């Protein structure tokens, strides 16, 4: 298993996880490069609030080779030839990369590391529909084609990023927020009357392993699999997420689905650790003792863990408390959330540099003030963990 470049640093570091609020790519890029200075990990901002093509699925679909897409009332769909929606997605991504080059060049910033994130192949197949309206996830051949197309698109993506931030070691974050539902078989068909058959864990392992290999060949120095919520719906509701008010049998189905997805998430985590990744991103609130034991062995073998530590604010974004970040848990409380299981499992404090601290989810759904407060708190937690490690 390859060691993540950041693990060579003596510090615990921080990064963002998903989208960013707002619609101005210049401002978002300046914030990312300004807050996540070395040794932390800045990233290419994506701004879903801009609309079609800037959402997580459309943005990644812009990378796909020979699989154009458009938007229908039910969501993204594969089509025979590129149209307006596909061109909008490609244009938005190109604009963001050009803005990155301009902002970094104007400020004479040369980040040592830089990150981009894409929707993973399972999430793409679950969210994009075939021409007859069913989700691509239903068809084994379609799942394979999506994974191969994404892998092929990574090479050009890496080249363009390398030109925008010369010399930066590139990290690829693969977002798979719906992999547990895909493994559990709780994703509804297009009609909503049934659910799609679960995908085999062996197929998932093969798909992820092949994508990680392709990412390295494309020029990414490290690869992280994100099993946390991206903060965007991605055009997909599972049975467990559906409304059940007043529906007794539906409520039972939802409860059973949540239990199935919880078990499947454990399988997804186990599978991720076997795919040759450099790091795995997980929300701390989801980890029980068994999950921590899974991670402990991986940490001892050199794996990086991106710990989703900072939750969203619990007060309205336009209040003084939100602007000041006062509603967030204190950094000491968040540090304890990590150190209690860390010490309980006998993990060495010297290994704390294998952690990257992140928000629990992407930040596209919060206010700009709250997003900044959450990022600041991740930096504070990382600083305190560095102090503990180097004491």
Secondary structure, 3 states (H helix, E strand, C coil): CCCCHHHHCCCCEEECCCCCCCCCHHHHHHHHHHHCCCCCEEECCCCHHHCCCCCHHHHHHCCCCCCCEEEECCEEEECCCCCHHHHHHHHHHHHHHHHHHHHHHHCCCCCCEEEEEEECHHHHHHHCECCCCCEHHHCHHHHHHHHHHHHHHHHHHHHHHHHHCCCCEEEEEEECCCHHHHHHCCEECCCCCCECCCCCHHHHHHHHHHHHHHHHHHCCCEEEEECCCCCCCCCCCEHHHCCCCCCHHHHHHHHHHHHHHHHHHHHHHHHHCCCCCCEEEEEHHHCCHHHHHHHHHHHHCCCEEEEEEECCCCCCCCCHHHHHCCCCCCHHHHHHHHHHHHHHCCCCHHHHHHEEEEECCCCCCCCHHHHHHHHHHHHHHHHHHHHHHHC
